[in-house]
């Protein structure tokens, strides 16, 4: 596998080189956290597709195809549906807000008082998302080099932390574009057709496998419904996704580019399921479904091509990991640490867009600290599925209602938003402890409790101040002069 190793080493070296190049462009807080809000349609589409299609979408998507057939596409398909919904209905308004985090949006809409708590919930989500992506390095580097699990996590995590800390979102954007191209070539253009041919074509696959492998609902209606709640709605509100929306050059770029990325996700979903179905024909008795990707790559692809496809899997993991890491660090610094220190003042905000090196240095330090925390947690944690489930349950159960409510319902109040976050989050945590982390009930009833609390408390309290709503509408409209400084709410 010398040629395959060479491909991987060159790829990893290229990631670090782009991190170094990105460092030269990251001159302000805006550059470092949101790539200066300057991405055009092509780069925006590629990076958005890269962030949402991670190791779970690639290795896990093939594994679901191995286990359930074509209906295994539903998990990644619902991710694509969520990205399409975000892009078509919300991304233009989100991009015009010119903020850095979801919690800042909540502060603008409700006039403060929910930002710190929502920041803690979002931080927990982004941390666990980064952890699950980092754990996936163990699988890939074991296939590539036979490395020990801990060493593999440290190696993969260190590379991502290095290029993310060097250039922030500029480095991540550049590496994500490369990762998008590598994934497209490796998975869609190489592995997909080769796997189908090796399995004898679709006719042979149908002859070898049970009928339910080709049923669109074979995975089960309740499972699909849960995927929609967790992943489709999760795409609408995650800091890692919103932070990419903030990088768009304009609201039109956010809408068009995101729509293209969403369609790409739907194609990727079907490709993964087909590859997994082909693997089931070729290797019917694998010990675990998630071994299907690595097995078909190792046994079915020629030298060099195998290295490129494994680089594609590595790309998928690294893009999600780096996106989650910078989101985690951004929330930790801007929504938690700065609020606790009382650093969000009118004077500080004025300097942030022009921001000096101190702003960049501070955010870079938080990426390093969060990176170490992510790597340490990944080494200590074994169950990826449970960690990912906890992350999305907290996100959807605690934050979906106040975020979408703020965008869609003008009668929602700060008290309603705060109670929604607290009640929904507590319900999710309590039900996970009672029913089990992997149960469906926590997200079902947590979301319902959050909705009831939001509506009831909002109707029982005074409407949001007219001045706050007026400033909010100005920001949503993207009118000149509607700046963060002019509408900065009281912080907690």
Buried (B, 14 or more C-beta within 10 A) or exposed (E): BEBBEEBBEEBBEBBBBBBEBBBEBBBBBBBBBBBBBBBEBEBBBBBBBBBBBBBBBBBBBBBBBBBBBBBBBBBBBBBBBBBBBBBBBBBBBBBBBBBBBBBBBBBBBBBBBBBBBBBBBBBBBBBBBBBBBBBBBBBBBBBBBEBEBEBBBBBBBEBBBBBBBBBBBBBBBBBBBBBBBBBBBBBBEBBBEBBBEBBBEEEEBBEBBEEEBBEEEBBEEEBBEBBBBBBBBBBBBBBBBBBBBBBBBBBEBBBBBBBBBBBBBBBBBBBBBBBBBBBBBBBEEBEEBBBBBBBBBBEBBEEEBBBBBBBBBBBBBBBBBBBBBBBBBBBBBBBBBBBEEEBBEEEBBEEBBEBEEEBBEBBBEBBBBBBEBBBBBBBEBEEBEBBBBBBBBBBBBBBBBBBBBBBEBEEBBBBBBBBBBBBBBBBBBBBBEEEEBEBBBBBBBBBBBBBBBBBBBBEEBEEBBEEBBEBBEBBBEBEEEBBBEEBBBEBB
